[in-house]
Amino acid sequence: FFFNDTATTEIYTRSIVGSVRCVQETGSILVLYGAPEFALIYWRWDSSACEATLHLNVNVGYPKCSFSPVDPGICVLTGQKTYKFMKIESRGDGKSDTLAFTEIHNALQWKDKEICPHSNEYLTHCWTNDATLIIGTDQGELLVVDSLGFLVAVKKLPSRIESLVPFSQGIIAGCKGPIVYTLEFNKDNMAEPLKTLQSYPFRNQENSIVCMGIKPNIEGTLLCIMSNKQIIKLGLATKKKEKLISGFHSKGITGLDVCVRKPLIVTCSEDKTIRIWNYLEKRQELKFRSAEIEPLSVAFHPSGLQIVVGCTDKFYVMNVFLRTLKASQDTISIKQFKEVSFSHGGHMLAVSHTNTLQVYNFYTMEMIPSLTITPAKIQAIEWYDDDSGFVTSDQVNYVSLCQLDSQPVNMVISNKLTVSSVLKVPDSPIVLAAYSDQTIKEVTKDGVTKKLDLGCNPSQVAITRNQKLFFVGVGEAKMPGTVKYYKFPLT
């Protein structure tokens, strides 16, 4: 945590931060740490110091903590079967006072002692401007809590509540579906203090709303962060939904290649689009989609003027124009197609189907005799620097080194992990391999020499000709396809 320009304060370096809230006027920060410490920490911004600590001694699921907007000395902690309404106050003899958390309530109780059961799986909460606390549960309940911490009313929504945010008329609830509800306060009727105004269903039911935000002075637009890492901008008046950042694939990347003579990379994805990117200017150059083409893999000709797109039963040669792609008449049918790769000179094209490699003269489309490489389906192809052969990987984790005029030499680089892609570093004996344990590893004949942890599942890997950058295509289930780039060599 950075509290000023010169100081950095750490206390639990091994913990996961579950929730953070800040009051700018007082310089107060509330931090909820997860495993292994499980503690609530009260910080002072000006002193960069921990003023108070509450050890929870239990892992709190769905943790949220916050300050009261009216009294920053009041804070609340909610989570799975957890409700703590607390006051931060000083303790001591007046000379050496210290701050501490004092629990006002450690369970949610009705103010009038009514017996009205509700779920204690508190998933989220928010404060309104008048210090009313609203808690959302896994059963779709909105629990209305007064400024003293007592439960006064319950509003039921159709589905699980994932996120809450206040606005001028009341609150906005993001629920499972996903669907967003706007609700206004009806203080004249405490039997139903919240009245539903509008509902905003989302089309993609595979994702959920992680959190929401709304600008206080401009309440017409709601931003929703989704579980697939997309940000959706929702117009509350128009009900129009649009992606805030839409320049990348909506599903996992299946193909990736780098152009030798231009600062371009090409990707294809499960979302059935092909995109070309300029990695120096960090922008998308073009996007192509066709109902007839469902791309599985893609290769860039070294000139940057053509690409080859592989589908399940054929591959297409496509010309690259300023804003679009156009398929030429060179289309070859191949059953169970998987990978495609240009030689460095651009005069040969290697394609794989099952465990066999076929090499074509790119200009005449005449086939050189095919090679049986491994007993399993080929996953990736990378040419040698002089185009005399290539490196391949397959589904049983063999990396094969093969000359065009000789039988392949196989080496096992892992008995347990799957290799989704490999590349041969130019003018080097190093092979970079993308592993199923979310790592990129340098592999030589002596074994693994270096490792890079990615924190995501790599599907494709490619390197620039000058060997200063390499690119990793990400293929996470139900997540947008992204391209990450790293400096080379690995450190």
N, C-alpha and C positions, 0 to 999 in steps of 0.2 A: 504494500500500500504506500502510495506517495502522498505525503501530507504537505510538503512544500518543495521548493526547487532543489534543496540540498540534502534533505533527510529521507531515508527510507526505513520504515519500521516493520519488523517481523516478530511474530511471537510463536506461532505454531506452523513451522515450515512444512510439516508432514500432513497437515489437515486439508480437507476440502472445505472451501467457503460455501456455505449453503445459502446465505442471505446477507445483504448489506443495505443499510439505510443511513442517510445523512441529513442533518439539519444545518443548512449553510449559515443561518443567522447566529447560532450558538457555537458552531464548529464541533458539533457532536457527531460521532459515528458509532453505529451499532452493528456489530459483526457477529454472525452465528457460524461457528466452526463445526464441521462434522467429524468423521472418524479420523484419528483415534481419540481426539481430546474431548469432543462433544461439549463445547463451552460457548457461552454468550459473553461477548466482550464489549465494554463501553470505552470508546477512545475519545481523546480530546485532540482536535485538529491542531490547535496552536502549540501544544506542548509535545505532540507526537508521542504520547504516552498512554498506556493502558490505565484507566482510572478505576474500573470495576470489572469483576469477573464472576460469572455464575456457572458452575460446573453442573452439567445436566446428568452425567453418569448413565446416559442411555442414548441410543441412536434415535434421533427424531426424524421420522419420515416426512417428506414434503415440508421442510422447515421454512418458515417465514418469520421475520421480526420487523418491527417498525416503531416509530415514535408517534405519539399523539400530535396532531397538527396544532392543537390549542395549547397544550402543556408539554414541552419537550422533556420534562421530568418523568412523564408517564410513557411506558413502552409495553408492548405486547409480543408474546411469542406463541405461535400456533404451529401445529404439525399433526402427525399421526397420533391420535389419542393424547394430545398435549395442548393445554391452554394455560398460559401464565400471564396474568395481568399484573404488572409490576410498577413500582416507583423507584426512581434513582435518587437516593438521598444521602446526606452526609452522616457519618457516624464518628464519634470521638469525644474528646474533652474540650473541644474548642481551640486547642493549640495545634493539634496534629490530626485534623479531621481527614477522614477518607470517605470515598464514595462507595456505595454498595447497593445491590438490588434488594428491594424489599417486596416480597410477594403480597399482593392484595387479594388475588384469587389464584388458585392453582387448579381450578375446575370451573367449567361454565355452568352457572346456576341461574334459574329463573328469578326475576326480581320479586314477583308476587307469589313465589313458592308453588306455582302450578306444576303439575306433573304432565309434561308433554315430551315424550321421547324424541330424540333426534340423533343423527349420526355423530360420532366423535372422531371421524376421519376428516380433520380440518385440512383442506388442501391449499387454501389461499385466503387472503384477507386484504381489506383496504379500509382507510379512514375517509370519512366525508369531512367537509369543512367545519361542521359543527361538532366534531369529535365523536360522531357515531361510528362504531366499528361494524363492518359487514364481513362475515366469515362464510366462505363457500365450502361445501362438503362433497363427498363422493356420491351422495344420494341426490344431488341437485338442490340441496337446501341452502337458502340464504338466511343466515342467523344474524339478526339485528341486535347489537349490543350497545347499551348506553354508555355515557362517558364515565360511569362508575364501574364498568366491567360486568354488569348484569345483563342477562339475556331478556329481551322484551318482546320479540316477535320472530316468526319464521315465515319465509316465503319459499314456496316449492317451485322449482323449474323442472322441465322434463328430463334433463340429463346431468351428468357429472359436471361440476364447475371446475374449470382449469385455471382461470385467471379473472381478476377483478380490477377495475379502475374507476375512480370517481369522475364525474363531470357535473356541470352546473345544475342539471335537472335531477340528478340522482346518481346511479351507478351503471356501468357497463359490465356485463358478465360474458366471458368466453367459455363456452361449454363444449362437451364432447359432441362430435358430429362431423366436423366442427360447425358450431353455430354461435352467433353473437346476439345477445339480447340487450336492449336499452330499457332501463327501469327508472321511473320517477318516484319521489317520495310522496306519500299521501298521509301526512301526519294527523289529518282529521279522522282517519280510520285506522287505529292501531291494530285492529284485527287483520288488516291487509295493508301494512305500511309501505309496501313497494308494489307499484302497478307497472305491468309490462307495456312498453310503448311500441317497440318494433323488434322484429327478429331478422337476422341476416344469415341465412344458411350458406355454407361453402360447398362447392362441388366435390372436391377431392376428399373423400371420407377416410382415406388411409392416414391422413395427418391430423395432428391436434394442435391447439393453440397453446403455446408455451407461456407467453406473456403479451401484454398490450400496453400501448401508450397513447396519450392524447395531449395535444398542446393546449394549455389552459385558455389562452386568448383566441385560439382558432379551433373550435370544437367540432368543426364539420368533418374532420378527417381523423380516422382511427388507424393506428399502425399495429399490425398483429404479427408477432414472430411465431412461425410455425415450427413443428417438430422436424421438418425436413430442411430447416435452416433458410427458408424463404421468408421474406418480409412482404406482407400483403397490405396495401393501402386501401382502406374501406371508406367510401363516402357515405356518411350517415344519412344525408338527405337524398342522395341519388341512388344509394345501394350499389354503386359501381365498385368493383373490386379489380385491382391491378397489382402486378408485381412491382415492388419498388426497384428491385435490381433484376432485370430479366435477360441479361446478356450471357447467360450460360445455360448448359443443358439442364433439363428438369429431372433426368434420370441418370443412371451410372454410365460412365464412358466405357465403350468397348473397343475403340480404336484410336491410335495417336501416332503421329509421325511429324518429323521436322524437315523443312525444306533446306537443302544444302546451300543454295545461292541467295536466298532471301530470308529475312527475319520473320518467317511464317511457320506456324504449326497448324495441322489439320486434325480435327477430332470428329468422331461419330459416336452416337449414343443410343441407348435403348429407347430414347424419346423419338427415334427415327429422323433425327436431323443431322446434317453435316455442317460443321462450322470451321471457318478459317480465321486464325488469330494472328495479330502482329504482336510478338512478345517484347519488342523494344518500346513500342508506344502503348502497350497494355490495352489493346482494344480489339473488338471483333470486326473483321473485315467483311465477312459475308456469312449468311445463314441460308441453307438449302434444305428443302423438304419435298419429297415426291411420294405420291401414293403408291407408285410402282417399285420404289427402292426402299428396302429395309436394311440399312447398313449394319454389318457385323465388324468389319475392319476396314482400314483405309491406309493408303500409302501416297506420299508426295513424290512426284518426279523431281530430281535435283534442280531442274530449270525453274520449277514453280509454276509451269504452264499447264500441267495435267496432274490429275490424281486418279488413282484406281480405287474403286469402292467394291468391297466384297460382300455378297449376300449369301443366303443359304444354299442357292443352287447355281449361281453364276457370279461373274464379276464384270463391272462396267469401267471403261476408260472415259473420264470426263474432263473436258476442257475448262480451265479456270478463267472466267471473265471478271470484269470489275466488280459486279454486284451479284453474280449468279454463277451456277455451274451448268454445263450443257453436255449431255451424254453423246459420245461419238458412236459410230456403228460397230466399233470393236467391242463386242460382248461375247464372252466365252462361257459356256455352261459347264459347271463342275458341281457334282453332288457333294453334300456334307462339307461345304466350304468353311474354312476357319480363318486363316491368316494370309496376308499379302505383304510383300516388301520389295522395294526397288533396290537394285544394285547401286553402288555409289556413282558409277558412270551413267546410270539411267538407261543402259542398253539392254538390261535383263530384268526380268520380273519373276519372283519366286512366290508361288501360292501353295497352300497346304489344304489337303482334305484327308480326314482321318489321320493315318500315320505316314502319309506319302507326300513328298514334295514334288511339284512340277515347276520347271524353269522354262520361261518363254523368252524369245527374242522380242523385245517390246515394239520394235519398228515393223516387224513382219508377222508377229504373233505365231511364229513357228515354235513348236515345243521341243525342247531338249529332252532326252530320255529321263523319265521320272526316277526318283530315288526313294526307297523305303528306309526311313530314318530310325524309328523306334517302334516298340510294340504298342504304344499308346497314342492317343490323339495329340497332334502337335498344337501347342499353345502360342508360340512366338517364334519369329524368324529374324535373324540379324546377320547381314552380310559381313564378310571379312573386308579389310581395308582395300585389298587389291582385287576384290570381286572374284577370287578364286574358289570361294566356298562360303559357308555360313555357320552360325551358331543357332541351335534350336532348343526349345524346352518343351516338355510334354506333360501330360496329366499325372504321370507316376514319378515326376520330379527328376527325370533324366535331363541333363544338358548334353547335347550332341554337337561335336565338332566335326564338320564334314567338308571335304574337298569335292568339287564337281566331278572329278575323275577317279574318286576312290570311295571306299566304304566309310561310314561314320564311326567316330570314336565316342563312346558314351561314358559319362561320369555322373554318379549320383551326388547331388549337392544337398539333399535332405531326405530322410526317410519318413518324416512325419508332416512336413509343411508343404503346401501347394505353391508352385511357382506359376504366376500368371503371365509374366513377361520377362524377357531378357534383352540385353543389348551388349554388343561388343564395343568397348571403348577404342576409338581409332588410334592406331600406332601404339597399342598397349596390349599386354596379355590379360588385362582385367575384363571381367564380365560383370555387369550390374544386373542383379536379379530381383524381381518384385515378389515378396513372400506373403503368404496368407497370415503371418503373425504381425502384419502392419509394419513391416520393415523393408528397406532396400539394403542389399548386402553386396559388397565387393567379393567376387569369387575368382580364384585362380586355380591352377592345377593343384596347388597346395592346400586348398580349402578356402573358408571364409576369412578375409583379412580385415574388413571394416564393416560397420553396421550403422544404419541411420533409422531411428524410430520416427514414424510418421504420425501415429495416432489415428490412422484411417486405413482402409483397405485399398492398396494400389492395384490397378487393373492393367495399366500400360506404362511403359517407361521409354524415354527417348532423350538423346543428347545432341547438343549443337556441334557443328564441325570443329569449332575452335576449342571445344571441351571446357568451356567456362561455366556453362549452365546445363542442367539436365531437368527434364520435365516428367512429372508423374500424373497420370490420369487416375482419378478416384472413382471407384465403382461400388459405393455403399448402397445397400438395399433401401429403397424408398427415400433416397436422398438425391439432391441435385448432383449432376456430374460436374466436377470442378477439375481444373488443372493447377497443380502446384509446381513451382520451380525452385531449384536449390543450386547453390554454388558447387562446382566440382574443381578439384577432387574432394572427396569426403574427408572430414577431420575427426 
